Amino acid sequence: MDSTGLAGKYDFKLKFDNHADAATASVVGAGVRSNVAPDGGSVNSAGVGLPNIFKAVEQQLGLRLVKINGIPLDAIVVDHIEKVPIEN
């Protein structure tokens, strides 16, 4: 949910330690470029000195990521699935 009140699109680079917290992987999205090299390794060999994504957004962009409960989200729930054999 965007509560910034900022209109328009922005292109930015964000430097953060993608391995600092397991939860960061689910936050990375369009417009965010991490410090992960194409081979999956960290550009900064151990992520030394780089903040996690939450601190990076605040320090580098002046925005804060805040967890808010009770926001309605669209979701698909698969309750049951069966594999039906197909004859050749």
Secondary structure as the mmCIF struct_conf table of DSSP 4:
data_model
#
loop_
_struct_conf.conf_type_id
_struct_conf.id
_struct_conf.beg_label_comp_id
_struct_conf.beg_label_asym_id
_struct_conf.beg_label_seq_id
_struct_conf.end_label_comp_id
_struct_conf.end_label_asym_id
_struct_conf.end_label_seq_id
BEND BEND1 THR A 4 THR A 4
BEND BEND2 GLY A 8 GLY A 8
TURN_TY1_P TURN_TY1_P1 ASN A 18 HIS A 19
BEND BEND3 ALA A 20 ALA A 20
HELX_RH_3T_P HELX_RH_3T_P1 ALA A 22 SER A 26
TURN_TY1_P TURN_TY1_P2 VAL A 27 VAL A 27
TURN_TY1_P TURN_TY1_P3 ALA A 30 GLY A 31
BEND BEND4 ASN A 35 ASN A 35
STRN STRN1 VAL A 36 VAL A 36
TURN_TY1_P TURN_TY1_P4 PRO A 38 ASP A 39
BEND BEND5 GLY A 40 GLY A 41
STRN STRN2 SER A 42 SER A 42
BEND BEND6 VAL A 43 ASN A 44
TURN_TY1_P TURN_TY1_P5 SER A 45 ALA A 46
TURN_TY1_P TURN_TY1_P6 VAL A 48 GLY A 49
HELX_LH_PP_P HELX_LH_PP_P1 LEU A 50 ASN A 52
HELX_RH_AL_P HELX_RH_AL_P1 ILE A 53 ALA A 56
HELX_RH_PI_P HELX_RH_PI_P1 VAL A 57 LEU A 61
BEND BEND7 GLY A 62 GLY A 62
BEND BEND8 ASN A 69 ASN A 69
HELX_LH_PP_P HELX_LH_PP_P2 LYS A 83 PRO A 85
#
